[in-house]
Amino acid sequence: MSTALARARQLLDPARLPDGIDDSHGYLDLLGPPEAAPTSSLWIMQNPVFARIYEHAWRPVFTRLFSLGGTATKKFDARLVTHLGRAGERTVLDVACGPGNYTRRLAQRLTGDGLCIGLDFSIPMVTRAVARNSGPRVAYIRGDAGRLPFPDNSIDTVCCLAALYLMPEPDEVIDELARVVSPGGEVAIFTSVRTPLTAPTVVAKLAKLGGYHVFGRDEVTDRLRNAGLVDVEQTITGQAQYVTARKPA
Ligand SMILES: C[S@@+](CC[C@H](N)C(=O)[O-])C[C@H]1O[C@@H](n2cnc3c(N)ncnc32)[C@H](O)[C@@H]1O
C-alpha cells in the first residue's frame, strides 16, 4: 500500500467501514460489487469508455456548455481551484472525484502530511484516477458520497464538483459534506441551478428523465445553512452555481 493510501486509511472512521477493505487495485474499496445504476446519467459514469474520455474531452465541453459557450464558468473554476488547492499541510476531500481530474491538482501544493483524497463510487472512474492522476499526496477511495467514511469534523477542505446534480438524494450528501468538514474548514460545491433557460417545466422534466437535477436558487445554500455552516456564498455563472461555506471554528 502506498504511503498516501495508508494515511487515508488512518483518517477513516472504523465505525463506518465494511468488514473487509480491498486495497489490491491501488484504492481503498469500501463498496464491493457494483450495483445497477438507478439513472442513465449514473450508468454513463460507470462506463469505462466514458471514464477514459471524461477528463480531456467531455469535462471541458461541459464546462463551456454551462456558460453557453462563454468562459465565465471556466474562469471561476480556475480561481476556486487555486484557492482550494492553496499550499499548506491540510486534508482535502474531493467527493465524486471522477477520474481524479481535480484531486491531483488540489494536492499539488500541499505540504508535509497534507493529503487530498478522491472518493467516487464508479470502478472505471476510480481505476482511471489511480492510473492517471496519482501523486505522493493523493489517495483514492471507492465509496458512497451519501455515507462518507470519515469521522465528524475531520477534513479541512471538502468539495463536490459537477456531481451533486446526478445524485438521487443530494440533501443527504450536502449534510455529509457539512458533517465531515473540520471546524474552521470550508466546503465548496459546483452544481446546476435554475435559470430562465432551465426553469421551464419541460426542460426540468427532460433533465430529470436522464437523472439530472436542476436545483432551485436557494436549495443548496439553505441546506448548508441548516447544517450549521456560515459565510455561505453563491456565485451563478451561466447555468451553474458555485457555493462555498465554512464551518464555524
Ligand atoms: C461528472 S463526474 C465529476 C467528476 C469531477 N468531480 C469533476 O468535477 O469533473 C460525476 C461523478 O460523480 C460520481 N458519483 C455520482 N454519485 C455518486 C455517489 N453517490 N457517490 C460517489 N460518487 C458518485 C460519478 O461516479 C462520477 O464519477
The ligand as an SDF file (V2000), in Angstrom:
LIG
                    3D

 27 29  0  0  0  0  0  0  0  0999 V2000
  -19.4160   14.3310  -13.8100 C   0  0  0  0  0  0  0  0  0  0  0  0
  -18.3440   13.4210  -12.7470 S   0  0  0  0  0  0  0  0  0  0  0  0
  -17.4800   14.7220  -11.8550 C   0  0  0  0  0  0  0  0  0  0  0  0
  -16.0040   14.4710  -11.7400 C   0  0  0  0  0  0  0  0  0  0  0  0
  -15.2090   15.6320  -11.1680 C   0  0  0  0  0  0  0  0  0  0  0  0
  -15.6210   15.9190   -9.8030 N   0  0  0  0  0  0  0  0  0  0  0  0
  -15.3340   16.8870  -11.9930 C   0  0  0  0  0  0  0  0  0  0  0  0
  -15.7170   17.9370  -11.4610 O   0  0  0  0  0  0  0  0  0  0  0  0
  -15.0300   16.8500  -13.1950 O   0  0  0  0  0  0  0  0  0  0  0  0
  -19.5150   12.8880  -11.5460 C   0  0  0  0  0  0  0  0  0  0  0  0
  -19.0000   11.7610  -10.6810 C   0  0  0  0  0  0  0  0  0  0  0  0
  -19.8910   11.5720   -9.5850 O   0  0  0  0  0  0  0  0  0  0  0  0
  -19.8080   10.2120   -9.2260 C   0  0  0  0  0  0  0  0  0  0  0  0
  -20.9250    9.9030   -8.3140 N   0  0  0  0  0  0  0  0  0  0  0  0
  -22.2540   10.0760   -8.5630 C   0  0  0  0  0  0  0  0  0  0  0  0
  -22.9530    9.7130   -7.4750 N   0  0  0  0  0  0  0  0  0  0  0  0
  -22.0700    9.3050   -6.5200 C   0  0  0  0  0  0  0  0  0  0  0  0
  -22.1820    8.8300   -5.1950 C   0  0  0  0  0  0  0  0  0  0  0  0
  -23.3690    8.6900   -4.5950 N   0  0  0  0  0  0  0  0  0  0  0  0
  -21.0690    8.5210   -4.5160 N   0  0  0  0  0  0  0  0  0  0  0  0
  -19.8500    8.6680   -5.1030 C   0  0  0  0  0  0  0  0  0  0  0  0
  -19.6770    9.1000   -6.3600 N   0  0  0  0  0  0  0  0  0  0  0  0
  -20.7680    9.4350   -7.0660 C   0  0  0  0  0  0  0  0  0  0  0  0
  -19.8410    9.5050  -10.5680 C   0  0  0  0  0  0  0  0  0  0  0  0
  -19.3740    8.1870  -10.4900 O   0  0  0  0  0  0  0  0  0  0  0  0
  -18.9380   10.4220  -11.3900 C   0  0  0  0  0  0  0  0  0  0  0  0
  -17.6150    9.9770  -11.4000 O   0  0  0  0  0  0  0  0  0  0  0  0
  1  2  1  0
  2  3  1  0
  2 10  1  0
  3  4  1  0
  4  5  1  0
  5  6  1  0
  5  7  1  0
  7  8  2  0
  7  9  1  0
 10 11  1  0
 11 12  1  0
 11 26  1  0
 12 13  1  0
 13 14  1  0
 13 24  1  0
 14 15  1  0
 14 23  1  0
 15 16  2  0
 16 17  1  0
 17 18  1  0
 17 23  2  0
 18 19  1  0
 18 20  2  0
 20 21  1  0
 21 22  2  0
 22 23  1  0
 24 25  1  0
 24 26  1  0
 26 27  1  0
M  CHG  2   2   1   9  -1
M  END
$$$$
